[in-house]
Amino acid sequence: MSMSQLLLGEVLARSARRHPQQAAIVWPGGSISYGAFNDRTNALAHAMIGIGVRKGNKVAFLMHNRVELLEACFAAFKIGAVAVPINFRLTAREIEYILNDSESSVLILEEPLLEIARPVLSGLQYLKEVIVVGGSTSPGVRNYADFVKGADTGELAAEFDDDDEALIVYTSGTTGQPKGAVLTHKGLMVTALNYLISYQNRCGDKWICTTPIFHIAGISYAMTHFYVGATIYLERDFDPLKILELTHNSRVTTLFLVPSMWIKVLQVPNFVAYETSSVRIITTAAAIMPVEIKRQLATAFPAAGLYDCFGSTESGAVTVLSERDFARKNASVGLALPFVEVRLVDDDDRDVPRGQVGEAIYRGPNVMKGYYKNPEATRRAMRGGWFHSGDLLRQDEEGFYYVVDRKDDMIISGGENIYPAEVEEVLFSHPDILEAAVVAVPDPVWGQNVKAFVVLKPDRCLSESQVIDYCKSHLASYKKPKSVDFLSSLPKSAVGKILRRALRS
């Protein structure tokens, strides 16, 4: 592999050469060294080549956090294939859309999720192979362990470069149709290096990865730790008590959680009984962190520096508030990261004066190439060569950024992005519902929750629980409304647009 290229597969290969015996990943009941993990990744890559996977082919993954998910990502990266991580909380209908839209030819998934996905797997146009982690011998699918067994563990020669596609991460659009953000090897590496420069991660660090790796934050921060030869403690699900127990028992150094998770950690009974002095880096992102929670974290983790990131699926982090500025700027998301340019602009893309609110637009090698097979959405988002985030920020006299609101109506609940139109589409499909609108309402734990306003057809009757259950049957559970108000009509503008501002107020 060329040393002049920023290739993701080489991140692992270099750490395996430098620290072959160092623990790469630890999970409940097991661990693996960098040397062994690199060998297993190479074996999977060679096995995938054996079934026809080549540069540019799409390989989808549907798994909770587990070592095979990281193996599958790195195997795709080493081939030059494109990894397509899928949110394990999606329904079969949503999984089907992503597999079709991405043109994924291989799906690697864990056995508990096979039953969810199975109804849609047979009729997919592009899908050729299904590989199941966890001992399944179902007809028509391959067993992961058998598939990899005996494969070549030699390093692969890279016949691609760092501007090639490495990852497609799906993020819902305001139309409710998911869009695949195409990220390159160089882009993900630059995001990892941005973290490294900001946080000073190092070999010997121990990071608890409880953030889902299908998220850009999870996979890009994992790359930072692989780059320096740190140890990743991989947790399948978020459990605040387990976070503290693991920190106490294993002398963990690095924690990254979204604000709703941090709130739950701080609420663990008898928190003071757990030793936290080993933690030197605490990071939050994906939603606005209340200043009061930041203050509580500073007390709870006295040896740790606190970092607050802002960014997007399409770019990874673009700003960070560092520990040195925390005390005096704790409501801020900090300054632009080293390899990113950020501007705040009005609706005509003119820069707004300092102190005024504008849409954050940014550019840099970390920013996506575009949305997969969606040139119109790409043109809108990337006009003028700058990614238009839809986030409204302001900048103080020293250049520090503050998140104000979304330009559109996206809801962020527990770090998950929820788009009203996607929920509204389901509500409109109910035979008893005439009109519906969805807005965000504040939630002390999750940051925001989904609230639905519903107008029923004449002489129809529905309860709040019936509406919520209907949504739950058609959407991932976290997208369902938590409350429903029934109205006789929805407030609209003169041209018939629903006035969400009026609903929110």
C-alpha positions in Angstrom: 0.0 0.0 0.0 1.3 3.5 -0.8 2.5 5.4 2.2 1.3 8.6 0.5 -2.3 7.4 0.6 -4.6 7.8 3.6 -6.2 4.4 3.4 -8.4 3.0 6.1 -7.2 -0.6 5.8 -3.6 0.6 6.3 -4.6 2.1 9.7 -5.1 -1.4 11.0 -2.2 -3.0 9.2 0.2 -0.4 10.6 -1.0 -0.8 14.1 -0.7 -4.6 13.8 2.9 -4.2 12.6 3.7 -1.7 15.4 1.8 -3.4 18.3 1.0 -7.0 17.3 0.4 -8.1 20.9 -1.5 -5.0 22.1 -5.2 -5.6 22.8 -7.2 -4.1 20.0 -10.7 -5.0 21.0 -12.1 -6.3 24.3 -15.7 -7.4 24.6 -17.7 -9.3 27.3 -16.1 -12.7 27.4 -13.2 -12.1 25.0 -10.4 -10.0 23.5 -8.2 -9.9 20.4 -4.8 -8.5 19.8 -3.9 -6.2 16.9 -2.0 -8.9 15.1 -4.8 -11.5 15.4 -7.5 -8.9 14.5 -5.6 -7.9 11.4 -5.2 -11.5 10.4 -9.0 -12.2 10.8 -9.8 -9.0 8.8 -7.5 -10.1 6.0 -9.1 -13.6 6.0 -12.6 -12.1 5.7 -11.3 -9.8 2.9 -9.9 -12.8 0.9 -13.1 -14.8 1.5 -15.2 -11.9 0.1 -12.9 -11.7 -2.9 -13.6 -15.4 -3.4 -17.3 -14.7 -3.8 -16.7 -11.9 -6.3 -16.5 -8.8 -4.1 -14.3 -6.2 -5.9 -13.4 -2.5 -5.6 -16.5 -0.3 -5.6 -18.9 -3.1 -4.7 -21.2 -2.4 -1.7 -21.1 -4.6 1.4 -23.9 -3.9 3.9 -23.7 -4.7 7.7 -26.6 -5.1 10.1 -25.2 -5.8 13.5 -25.0 -4.4 17.0 -21.5 -3.4 18.2 -19.4 -6.6 18.0 -16.0 -7.6 16.8 -17.3 -9.0 13.5 -18.8 -5.6 12.6 -15.4 -4.0 12.8 -13.8 -6.9 10.9 -16.3 -6.5 8.2 -15.7 -2.8 7.9 -12.0 -3.2 7.7 -12.3 -6.1 5.2 -14.3 -4.0 2.9 -11.9 -1.1 3.3 -8.9 -3.4 2.4 -10.6 -4.6 -0.8 -11.7 -1.1 -1.9 -15.3 -2.1 -1.5 -17.8 0.3 0.1 -19.1 -0.4 3.6 -22.8 0.3 4.1 -23.6 0.2 7.9 -27.4 -0.2 8.6 -29.1 1.0 11.8 -30.1 -2.2 13.6 -33.2 -0.5 14.9 -34.8 -0.1 11.5 -37.8 -2.1 10.3 -37.7 -4.6 7.4 -39.2 -2.0 5.0 -36.5 0.5 5.9 -33.7 -2.1 5.6 -35.0 -3.1 2.2 -34.9 0.5 1.0 -31.2 1.0 2.0 -30.1 -2.4 0.5 -31.8 -1.5 -2.8 -30.7 2.1 -2.9 -27.1 1.3 -2.1 -27.0 -1.6 -4.6 -25.4 -3.8 -1.9 -24.4 -7.2 -3.2 -23.4 -8.7 0.2 -25.2 -8.4 3.6 -23.4 -9.5 6.8 -25.8 -9.6 9.7 -26.1 -11.2 13.1 -28.5 -14.0 13.7 -31.0 -12.2 16.0 -31.6 -9.6 13.2 -32.0 -12.2 10.4 -35.6 -12.8 11.3 -36.4 -9.0 11.0 -34.7 -8.7 7.6 -35.6 -12.1 6.2 -39.0 -11.1 4.7 -37.3 -8.6 2.3 -34.1 -10.4 1.4 -35.4 -12.7 -1.3 -36.7 -10.1 -3.7 -33.7 -7.7 -3.7 -32.3 -6.8 -7.1 -28.6 -6.5 -6.2 -28.2 -8.7 -3.2 -26.2 -11.9 -4.0 -24.9 -13.2 -0.7 -26.2 -13.1 2.9 -23.6 -14.0 5.6 -24.9 -14.7 9.2 -22.8 -14.2 12.3 -23.9 -16.5 15.1 -24.2 -20.1 14.0 -27.1 -20.0 11.6 -27.3 -22.9 9.1 -30.4 -21.5 7.4 -30.9 -22.4 3.7 -29.7 -19.6 1.3 -27.3 -18.0 3.8 -23.7 -18.5 4.6 -22.3 -19.0 8.2 -19.7 -16.3 9.0 -17.3 -18.6 10.9 -17.4 -21.3 8.2 -17.0 -18.6 5.5 -13.8 -17.2 6.9 -12.3 -20.5 8.1 -9.1 -21.3 6.3 -8.9 -18.2 4.2 -5.6 -16.5 3.4 -4.5 -14.0 6.1 -1.9 -12.2 3.9 -2.1 -8.5 3.4 -3.9 -7.3 0.3 -2.4 -5.0 -2.3 -4.4 -1.8 -2.6 -5.5 -1.0 -6.1 -7.5 2.1 -5.2 -6.7 5.5 -3.8 -7.8 7.6 -0.8 -10.3 9.7 -2.9 -12.3 6.5 -3.6 -15.5 5.7 -1.7 -15.2 3.9 1.6 -18.5 4.3 3.3 -22.1 5.2 2.6 -24.0 6.3 5.8 -27.7 6.8 5.4 -29.3 9.8 6.9 -33.0 10.7 6.5 -33.9 13.7 4.4 -36.5 16.3 5.1 -38.7 14.5 2.5 -38.5 11.3 4.7 -36.5 9.5 2.0 -33.1 8.3 3.4 -30.1 9.7 1.7 -26.7 7.9 1.5 -23.8 10.2 2.4 -20.7 9.0 0.4 -17.5 9.3 2.4 -14.0 8.6 1.2 -11.0 6.9 2.7 -9.3 10.3 3.0 -12.4 11.9 4.5 -12.7 9.4 7.3 -9.0 9.5 8.0 -9.1 13.3 8.2 -12.0 13.1 10.7 -9.9 10.6 12.8 -6.9 12.9 12.6 -9.0 15.9 13.6 -10.0 14.0 16.7 -6.4 12.9 17.3 -5.1 16.5 17.2 -7.9 17.8 19.4 -7.9 15.1 22.1 -4.3 13.9 22.0 -5.3 10.2 21.9 -2.4 7.8 22.4 -1.4 4.2 22.5 -2.4 2.8 25.8 -5.7 4.6 25.8 -8.8 2.5 26.7 -12.1 3.6 25.1 -15.5 2.3 25.8 -17.4 2.1 22.5 -21.1 2.0 23.3 -22.0 4.4 20.5 -23.4 2.3 17.6 -20.8 1.9 14.9 -23.4 2.4 12.2 -23.1 6.1 13.3 -20.5 8.3 11.8 -19.4 9.3 15.3 -18.9 5.7 16.3 -16.9 4.5 13.3 -14.8 7.7 12.9 -13.8 7.8 16.6 -13.0 4.1 16.4 -10.6 4.9 13.6 -8.8 7.4 15.8 -8.2 4.7 18.4 -7.1 2.1 15.8 -4.7 4.7 14.4 -2.8 5.1 17.7 -3.0 1.4 18.8 -5.4 2.0 21.7 -7.7 -0.6 23.1 -11.5 -0.5 22.3 -13.9 -1.9 24.9 -16.8 -2.8 22.7 -20.2 -2.8 24.3 -23.3 -4.2 22.5 -25.7 -1.8 24.2 -25.6 1.2 26.4 -25.8 0.4 30.1 -24.8 3.3 32.4 -24.0 1.0 35.3 -21.7 -1.1 33.0 -19.9 2.1 31.9 -19.0 2.9 35.5 -18.1 -0.7 36.4 -15.9 -1.0 33.4 -14.3 2.4 34.0 -13.6 1.4 37.6 -12.3 -2.1 37.0 -10.3 -1.6 33.7 -9.0 2.0 34.3 -10.7 3.3 31.2 -9.2 6.6 29.8 -11.7 7.7 27.2 -15.5 8.1 27.1 -17.7 9.3 24.3 -21.5 9.5 24.8 -24.4 11.5 23.6 -26.0 13.9 26.1 -29.0 11.6 26.9 -26.5 8.9 27.8 -24.4 11.2 30.0 -27.5 12.1 31.9 -28.2 8.5 32.6 -24.6 7.9 33.7 -24.8 10.7 36.2 -28.1 9.2 37.6 -26.5 5.9 38.5 -27.1 5.3 42.3 -24.0 5.5 44.5 -22.0 7.1 41.6 -19.2 8.1 44.1 -18.4 4.5 44.8 -16.9 4.1 41.3 -13.3 5.2 40.6 -13.2 7.6 37.7 -9.8 9.2 38.1 -8.4 7.2 35.1 -10.7 9.0 32.7 -8.8 11.8 30.9 -11.0 12.4 27.9 -14.8 13.0 28.0 -16.6 13.8 24.7 -20.1 14.5 23.7 -21.8 15.2 20.4 -24.9 14.5 18.3 -27.2 16.8 20.3 -27.0 20.0 22.4 -25.5 19.2 25.8 -27.1 21.3 28.6 -24.6 23.5 30.4 -25.7 22.1 33.7 -24.9 18.6 32.7 -21.5 19.7 31.5 -20.9 21.2 35.0 -22.0 17.9 36.7 -19.6 15.9 34.4 -16.7 18.2 35.4 -17.3 17.4 39.0 -18.0 13.6 38.5 -14.8 13.1 36.3 -12.4 15.6 38.0 -9.3 14.3 36.1 -10.9 14.5 32.6 -10.9 17.2 30.0 -14.4 17.8 28.5 -14.9 18.1 24.8 -18.1 19.1 23.0 -18.3 18.4 19.2 -20.6 19.6 16.5 -20.8 18.1 13.0 -23.0 15.9 10.8 -23.3 12.5 9.2 -22.1 14.1 6.0 -18.8 15.3 7.5 -18.1 13.9 10.9 -17.1 16.6 13.5 -16.3 20.1 12.2 -15.9 22.0 15.5 -14.8 21.0 19.0 -14.8 22.8 22.4 -11.6 21.8 24.0 -10.9 21.3 27.7 -8.8 24.5 27.9 -11.8 26.6 26.9 -14.4 24.7 28.8 -14.6 26.8 31.9 -15.2 30.1 30.1 -17.1 28.9 27.0 -19.1 25.9 28.3 -22.2 26.8 26.2 -20.2 26.7 23.0 -19.3 23.9 20.6 -15.8 25.4 20.2 -13.7 26.3 17.2 -13.4 24.8 13.7 -11.2 21.7 13.6 -7.8 21.9 11.8 -8.8 20.5 8.4 -12.2 22.2 8.1 -13.4 25.6 7.0 -16.7 26.8 8.5 -18.8 29.8 7.6 -22.2 31.0 8.8 -24.4 32.4 6.0 -27.8 33.8 5.3 -30.3 32.3 2.8 -28.2 33.9 -0.1 -25.0 32.3 1.1 -23.6 35.6 2.3 -21.6 35.6 5.5 -23.5 36.9 8.5 -21.7 39.3 10.9 -20.3 37.9 14.1 -22.9 37.5 16.7 -25.7 36.9 14.2 -27.3 33.6 13.5 -26.6 31.9 10.2 -26.6 28.5 8.6 -23.4 26.5 9.1 -21.7 25.6 5.8 -18.4 23.9 5.6 -15.8 22.3 3.3 -12.8 20.1 3.7 -11.5 16.6 2.8 -13.8 15.2 5.5 -17.0 16.3 3.8 -18.9 13.8 1.7 -18.6 13.4 -2.0 -22.3 13.6 -2.3 -25.5 11.6 -1.7 -25.4 8.3 -3.5 -27.5 8.2 -6.7 -29.1 11.6 -5.7 -27.6 14.3 -7.8 -30.4 16.8 -7.0 -30.0 16.5 -3.3 -26.2 16.7 -3.7 -26.5 19.9 -5.8 -28.7 21.5 -3.1 -26.5 20.4 -0.2 -23.1 21.2 -1.9 -23.9 24.4 -3.8 -20.8 26.6 -4.3 -18.6 23.7 -3.1 -19.7 24.1 0.5 -21.9 21.6 2.4 -25.0 23.3 3.7 -25.8 21.7 7.1 -29.2 23.1 7.8 -27.9 23.9 11.3 -28.3 27.4 12.7 -25.3 28.7 14.7 -23.8 31.9 15.9 -20.2 32.9 16.4 -18.8 35.1 19.3 -16.1 37.7 19.0 -13.4 35.1 19.6 -14.7 32.8 16.9 -16.4 30.2 19.1 -19.5 28.6 17.7 -22.9 28.1 19.4 -25.6 25.8 18.1 -29.0 27.7 18.0 -31.4 25.4 16.2 -32.1 23.4 13.1 -32.9 25.3 9.9 -35.3 22.5 9.0 -37.4 20.6 11.4 -35.2 17.6 12.3 -35.7 16.1 15.7 -32.7 14.7 17.6 -33.8 12.2 20.3 -31.0 10.4 22.3 -28.5 11.2 19.5 -30.8 9.7 16.8 -31.9 11.9 13.9 -35.7 11.8 13.3 -37.3 13.6 10.4 -41.0 14.7 10.7 -41.9 13.9 7.1 -41.0 10.2 7.6 -43.3 9.9 10.6 -46.0 12.0 8.9 -45.9 9.7 5.9 -46.8 6.8 8.1 -49.5 8.8 9.9 -51.1 9.8 6.6 -51.2 6.1 5.6 -53.6 5.3 8.5 -57.1 5.0 7.1 -58.7 7.1 9.9 -56.2 10.1 9.7 -56.9 13.1 7.5 -53.9 15.3 8.3 -50.9 15.1 10.6 -47.8 17.1 11.5 -44.9 16.2 13.7 -42.7 18.5 15.8 -40.0 18.2 18.5 -40.8 18.8 22.1 -38.1 19.1 24.8 -37.3 16.1 26.9 -35.0 16.2 30.0 -33.4 12.9 29.2 -33.5 12.4 25.4 -33.0 16.1 24.5 -36.1 16.0 22.3 -39.1 13.8 21.7 -41.6 13.4 18.8 -45.0 14.9 19.2 -47.8 14.3 16.6 -50.7 16.6 15.9 -53.5 14.6 14.2 -56.8 15.6 12.4 -59.1 12.6 12.1 -61.5 12.0 9.2 -65.1 12.7 9.9 -66.9 10.3 12.2 -63.6 8.4 12.9 -62.2 7.7 16.4 -58.6 6.9 17.5 -56.9 7.0 20.8 -53.4 8.3 21.5 -52.1 4.8 22.1 -53.6 3.5 18.9 -51.7 6.2 16.9 -48.4 5.5 18.7 -48.8 1.7 18.2 -49.5 2.2 14.5 -46.3 4.2 14.0 -44.3 1.7 16.0 -45.4 -1.1 13.6 -44.2 0.9 10.6 -41.1 2.6 11.9 -38.1 2.0 14.1 -39.4 2.4 17.6 -37.3 5.5 18.4 -39.1 7.4 15.6 -42.6 6.9 17.0 -44.5 9.8 18.6 -44.3 9.9 22.4 -47.5 12.0 22.6 -50.4 12.8 20.3 -52.8 15.8 20.3 -56.0 15.6 18.3 -57.1 18.8 16.5 -60.0 19.9 14.4 -57.6 21.5 11.9 -53.9 22.3 11.5 -52.6 25.9 11.3 -51.6 26.8 7.8 -50.1 29.6 5.8 -51.9 31.4 3.0 -50.4 28.9 0.5 -51.5 25.9 2.6 -48.2 25.1 4.3 -48.5 23.7 7.8 -47.1 26.2 10.3 -44.9 24.1 12.5 -43.9 27.2 14.5 -47.5 27.6 15.6 -47.7 24.0 16.6 -44.5 24.2 18.6 -45.7 27.3 20.4 
